[in-house]
């Protein structure tokens, strides 16, 4: 059974010992794993709470109009098809998120959609802003936040504007509730992902005094904490760069698997990002996509320590 993953998260409980939702690496276990010989990752086995195995995890990514799936276990990207919106309109998707049940939602300039990855049927869930609304900017970053990281104790949907404003999105009323904003001189580069038992992460981009993105400056990865009251706090982890100093920008999609974040760039690159330092490795420059606009993974993706 394949499990849909869109840059979000999960906690995995172990029956033998309490690891706080984390799956120990092969180094911590004497038993061999069933994963790739050179991966260094221990097969998590079927989690007792119904979450996916590591080798079942799929990260979904998309361009303006096309959905892709990425298997971190095999490092393969597959095109699934063009979003088939129920009203016949041309798709213009800004980002994607996946909840704990594997349901995929996408966001456009005015609507939130629900997507069936098997048929590409794309249904309008609700309108969150009117076209050209001067009071609310479009949401270019989207993620579900799992219950253990949510201020309400239940899974919620949050979004970020380009300027760095964070909102909680109510799927019933379509109301946007402010949840703070990114630090001064930082805006959203394009995405958020949240992993139960681990944390919530985002890609940020530096901006000048007028709020415009600073060309040539690398993206940074940050950790977001949403308290039960008050605004979210954001901790900058580091800029996205290789060990040799090459930097990366416009990471419009963000996902997670194993020990690392995965970034999807506006140029179609797929990147592996250390969640503690921002150190980045290019997985491939040839994904088959000219550019990525967003990505997502289920809130129940297991992670490794």
C-alpha positions as CSV (number, residue, x, y, z in Angstrom):
1,X,0.0,0.0,0.0
2,X,1.4,3.4,-1.0
3,X,0.9,6.3,1.4
4,X,0.5,9.8,0.2
5,X,2.9,12.3,1.8
6,X,2.8,16.0,1.4
7,X,5.3,18.2,3.3
8,X,3.7,17.8,6.8
9,X,4.3,15.2,9.7
10,X,3.7,12.4,12.3
11,X,4.7,10.9,15.6
12,X,5.5,7.2,15.7
13,X,5.1,5.3,19.0
14,X,7.2,2.2,19.6
15,X,5.9,-0.6,21.7
16,X,9.3,-1.8,22.9
17,X,10.6,1.5,24.2
18,X,9.7,5.2,24.4
19,X,11.6,7.2,21.8
20,X,9.4,10.2,21.7
21,X,8.0,9.3,18.3
22,X,11.5,8.9,16.8
23,X,12.7,5.8,15.0
24,X,16.2,4.8,15.9
25,X,18.8,4.4,13.2
26,X,20.5,1.2,12.2
27,X,23.4,2.1,14.4
28,X,21.1,1.9,17.4
29,X,19.9,-1.6,16.5
30,X,21.6,-4.8,15.8
31,X,18.9,-6.1,13.5
32,X,19.4,-5.7,9.8
33,X,17.0,-3.5,7.8
34,X,15.1,-4.0,4.6
35,X,16.0,-0.6,3.1
36,X,18.7,0.2,0.7
37,X,22.1,-1.2,1.7
38,X,23.8,2.2,1.6
39,X,21.0,4.2,3.1
40,X,21.9,3.9,6.8
41,X,18.2,3.9,7.5
42,X,16.5,1.1,9.5
43,X,13.1,-0.1,8.2
44,X,10.6,1.2,10.7
45,X,8.2,-1.6,10.2
46,X,4.4,-1.0,10.4
47,X,3.8,1.7,13.0
48,X,1.2,0.8,15.6
49,X,-0.8,4.0,15.1
50,X,-1.4,3.4,11.4
51,X,1.2,5.7,10.0
52,X,3.3,4.8,7.0
53,X,6.5,2.8,6.9
54,X,9.6,4.6,5.7
55,X,9.6,2.8,2.4
56,X,5.9,3.6,1.8
57,X,6.3,7.4,2.2
58,X,5.6,9.5,-0.8
59,X,6.2,13.3,-0.9
60,X,3.9,15.1,-3.3
61,X,5.2,18.1,-5.2
62,X,3.7,20.2,-8.0
63,X,4.2,22.8,-10.6
64,X,1.6,25.4,-11.5
65,X,-0.7,22.7,-13.1
66,X,0.9,19.3,-12.6
67,X,1.2,16.9,-9.6
68,X,4.3,14.7,-9.0
69,X,5.2,12.1,-6.4
70,X,8.7,11.6,-5.0
71,X,9.8,8.5,-3.2
72,X,12.8,9.3,-0.9
73,X,13.3,5.6,-0.5
74,X,14.2,5.1,-4.1
75,X,15.0,8.8,-5.1
76,X,12.5,8.7,-8.0
77,X,10.1,11.4,-9.2
78,X,6.9,10.4,-11.1
79,X,4.5,12.7,-12.9
80,X,0.9,11.9,-11.9
81,X,-1.0,14.3,-14.2
82,X,-2.6,17.7,-14.6
83,X,-5.0,19.0,-11.9
84,X,-8.5,18.5,-13.2
85,X,-10.5,21.3,-11.6
86,X,-14.3,20.6,-11.4
87,X,-15.3,23.9,-12.9
88,X,-13.0,23.5,-15.9
89,X,-10.7,26.4,-15.0
90,X,-7.0,26.3,-15.6
91,X,-5.0,25.2,-12.6
92,X,-2.7,27.8,-10.9
93,X,-1.6,26.1,-7.7
94,X,0.5,27.9,-5.2
95,X,1.2,25.1,-2.6
96,X,0.1,21.8,-1.3
97,X,-0.4,20.1,2.1
98,X,-1.4,16.6,3.3
99,X,-3.2,15.8,6.5
100,X,-2.8,12.8,8.9
101,X,-5.3,10.7,6.9
102,X,-3.4,11.2,3.6
103,X,-5.9,13.8,2.2
104,X,-4.2,16.2,-0.2
105,X,-5.3,19.8,-0.4
106,X,-3.9,22.6,-2.6
107,X,-4.2,26.3,-2.5
108,X,-4.6,28.8,-5.4
109,X,-5.0,32.5,-5.4
110,X,-8.6,32.4,-4.1
111,X,-9.6,28.8,-3.4
112,X,-8.6,25.7,-1.4
113,X,-8.9,22.4,-3.3
114,X,-9.0,18.7,-2.4
115,X,-7.1,16.5,-4.9
116,X,-7.5,12.8,-5.7
117,X,-3.9,11.7,-6.8
118,X,-5.3,8.6,-8.5
119,X,-7.7,10.4,-10.9
120,X,-6.4,14.0,-10.5
121,X,-10.0,15.1,-9.8
122,X,-9.6,18.5,-8.1
123,X,-12.6,19.7,-6.1
124,X,-13.1,23.2,-4.8
125,X,-13.3,23.0,-1.0
126,X,-13.9,26.7,-0.2
127,X,-12.9,30.2,-1.1
128,X,-10.5,31.8,1.4
129,X,-10.2,35.2,-0.3
130,X,-11.8,37.2,-3.1
131,X,-9.9,37.9,-6.2
132,X,-7.6,40.9,-5.8
133,X,-8.6,41.3,-2.2
134,X,-6.4,44.1,-0.9
135,X,-6.7,43.0,2.7
136,X,-5.6,39.4,2.4
137,X,-2.6,38.3,0.3
138,X,-2.6,34.8,-1.3
139,X,-1.2,31.9,0.7
140,X,2.0,30.7,-1.0
141,X,2.9,28.3,1.9
142,X,0.5,25.7,3.3
143,X,0.8,22.9,5.8
144,X,-1.2,20.9,8.3
145,X,0.0,21.1,11.8
146,X,-0.4,17.8,13.8
147,X,-2.3,17.8,17.1
148,X,0.7,17.6,19.3
149,X,2.2,20.7,17.8
150,X,-1.1,22.6,17.4
151,X,-2.2,25.3,19.9
152,X,-5.7,23.7,20.0
153,X,-4.6,20.1,20.4
154,X,-6.1,19.1,17.1
155,X,-4.8,19.1,13.6
156,X,-5.0,22.5,11.9
157,X,-4.2,24.0,8.6
158,X,-1.9,27.1,8.4
159,X,-0.7,29.2,5.5
160,X,1.9,31.9,4.9
161,X,1.9,34.9,2.6
162,X,4.9,36.0,0.6
163,X,5.5,38.9,3.0
164,X,5.6,36.4,6.0
165,X,2.2,36.7,7.6
166,X,1.0,33.4,9.2
167,X,-2.7,32.4,9.3
168,X,-4.7,29.5,10.6
169,X,-7.3,28.5,8.0
170,X,-10.7,27.3,9.2
171,X,-12.0,24.7,6.7
172,X,-15.6,25.2,7.8
173,X,-15.9,29.0,7.9
174,X,-13.0,29.8,5.6
175,X,-11.9,32.3,8.1
176,X,-8.2,33.3,8.3
177,X,-6.9,33.9,11.9
178,X,-3.6,35.7,12.2
179,X,-0.9,33.6,13.9
180,X,2.0,36.0,13.8
181,X,4.6,36.7,11.1
182,X,8.2,35.9,10.2
183,X,11.0,38.0,11.7
184,X,11.8,41.4,10.3
185,X,13.6,41.3,6.9
186,X,12.3,37.8,6.3
187,X,9.4,36.6,4.2
188,X,8.2,33.2,3.0
189,X,10.2,31.6,0.3
190,X,7.3,29.2,-0.3
191,X,6.5,26.4,2.1
192,X,6.0,24.9,5.5
193,X,6.1,21.3,6.7
194,X,5.3,19.9,10.1
195,X,6.3,16.6,11.6
196,X,4.5,15.2,14.7
197,X,6.9,14.6,17.5
198,X,9.7,16.6,15.8
199,X,8.7,20.2,14.8
200,X,7.4,22.6,12.2
201,X,9.8,23.9,9.5
202,X,9.7,26.5,6.8
203,X,11.7,28.0,4.0
204,X,12.3,31.8,4.3
205,X,13.8,34.4,2.0
206,X,15.5,37.7,3.0
207,X,13.7,40.9,2.1
208,X,14.8,44.6,1.9
209,X,13.3,47.5,3.8
210,X,10.5,47.8,1.2
211,X,9.6,44.1,1.6
212,X,11.1,43.0,-1.8
213,X,13.0,39.8,-2.0
214,X,16.8,40.3,-2.1
215,X,18.1,38.7,-5.2
216,X,21.0,36.4,-4.8
217,X,20.5,35.9,-1.1
218,X,20.1,32.2,-0.2
219,X,16.9,30.8,1.4
220,X,17.0,29.8,5.0
221,X,15.3,27.1,6.9
222,X,13.5,28.0,10.1
223,X,11.6,26.3,12.9
224,X,8.1,27.6,13.8
225,X,6.5,27.2,17.2
226,X,2.8,28.1,17.6
227,X,1.9,28.6,21.2
228,X,-1.6,28.1,22.7
229,X,-1.9,31.9,22.9
230,X,-0.1,34.7,21.2
231,X,2.0,34.8,18.0
232,X,4.2,32.1,16.6
233,X,7.9,32.2,17.3
234,X,10.4,31.6,14.5
235,X,14.0,30.4,14.9
236,X,16.3,30.7,11.9
237,X,18.3,27.4,11.6
238,X,20.6,28.3,8.8
239,X,20.9,29.1,5.1
240,X,20.6,26.5,2.5
241,X,24.1,25.8,1.2
242,X,26.3,22.9,0.3
243,X,29.4,22.0,2.4
244,X,31.4,23.6,-0.5
245,X,29.5,26.9,-0.2
246,X,27.0,26.7,-3.1
247,X,23.7,28.4,-2.1
248,X,20.1,27.9,-3.1
249,X,17.1,30.2,-3.4
250,X,13.4,30.0,-4.2
251,X,12.7,26.7,-2.5
252,X,9.0,26.8,-3.1
253,X,8.3,23.3,-1.8
254,X,9.3,21.6,1.4
255,X,8.9,18.0,2.6
256,X,10.4,15.5,5.1
257,X,11.7,12.0,5.3
258,X,14.0,10.0,7.5
259,X,16.4,12.6,9.1
260,X,16.2,15.4,6.5
261,X,14.1,18.0,4.9
262,X,13.6,17.9,1.2
263,X,13.4,21.1,-0.8
264,X,11.8,21.6,-4.3
265,X,13.1,24.6,-6.1
266,X,11.6,27.0,-8.7
267,X,14.2,25.6,-11.2
268,X,13.0,22.0,-10.8
269,X,15.8,20.9,-8.4
270,X,15.3,18.4,-5.7
271,X,17.5,19.0,-2.6
272,X,18.2,17.2,0.7
273,X,18.5,19.6,3.7
274,X,19.9,18.9,7.1
275,X,17.2,19.9,9.6
276,X,19.7,21.1,12.2
277,X,22.1,23.1,10.1
278,X,20.6,23.9,6.7
279,X,23.5,22.1,4.9
280,X,22.2,21.0,1.5
281,X,22.9,18.2,-0.9
282,X,21.6,18.2,-4.5
283,X,19.6,14.9,-5.0
284,X,19.0,15.6,-8.7
285,X,18.7,18.5,-11.2
286,X,16.7,16.3,-13.6
287,X,13.4,15.7,-11.9
288,X,11.3,16.0,-15.1
289,X,9.7,19.2,-13.8
290,X,10.7,22.6,-15.2
291,X,9.9,24.1,-11.8
292,X,8.2,23.3,-8.6
293,X,5.6,25.5,-6.9
294,X,5.1,23.5,-3.7
295,X,5.2,20.2,-1.9
296,X,3.8,18.3,1.0
297,X,3.9,15.1,3.1
298,X,1.5,13.5,5.6
299,X,1.6,14.6,9.2
300,X,2.2,11.0,10.0
301,X,5.6,10.5,8.4
302,X,8.1,8.6,10.6
303,X,11.4,10.2,11.3
304,X,14.9,9.0,12.3
305,X,17.2,10.3,15.1
